Amino acid sequence: TQGHGVYGHSNDAYIAVAQWQVANENPNHYVACPLYWSPQSVHQSATNSKILGAYYGICYKRVVIDGLPFEPLQPKEVTVQGSIALVRFNVPVGDLQFDGALRPVQTDKGFTVVNSGNFAYTIDSVEIVGEDLIKIVTTTPIAAGSKVRYGFGNGGNIRDQQGETVIFNGDGINYPMHNWLVIFEWII
C-alpha cells in the first residue's frame, strides 16, 4: 500500500485509500498495517517480510483466534473551522505519537490538505492536542469539498504506543510493533 510514494506518484495514493475503504465497508476485510514503516516499501527484504507477517499475525490472532474486532490506527472524524482541521482517530493502544526515530521525518508529519481542485493549502502546524486528536492549521481557511490526506508522499510519522509492549524479534532484531496510521483521504 505504499508503491505510489516509491514511484514518485505522491498525489496518487488511491490504491492504499481504496484498500482502507474496503476494510471499513466490508466485514472480514482488514488493513493490518500500512507499509510505509518499511524502507523497502515495494519489494520487501526477508527481515521486513517477517515483520509484515508479524503484523498480519496480530490482526489474525485478534480476529480469528480471540473473536474480537480489529481496527487499525485510522481517522474517525474530521471537523473544520476556518483554517483549523481537527482529526480524531481510533487509537488501538495508548496515545498518538509523532515518530521521527523509526521513520524519517516527513513534511507536516505526512499530512496534506488540498482543495477540491487538489491544490495544496500551506500548512502552518501539525500537532497532537489530545490522546486521539491532531490539530492541523493552514494559512488560509479550508473550504468545503477540501480533503485532508495522510501518507500521500512517503508515508508519515504518526503511530500509537503498541510497540512499547509488543516487540517482534526477527533475525535478532527487536522491532517495536507500533500501529502506524493508515494512508487516507477524508473529504470535508
Order of alpha helices (4+ residues) and beta strands (2+ residues): alpha-alpha-alpha-beta-beta-beta-beta-beta-beta-beta-beta-beta-beta-beta
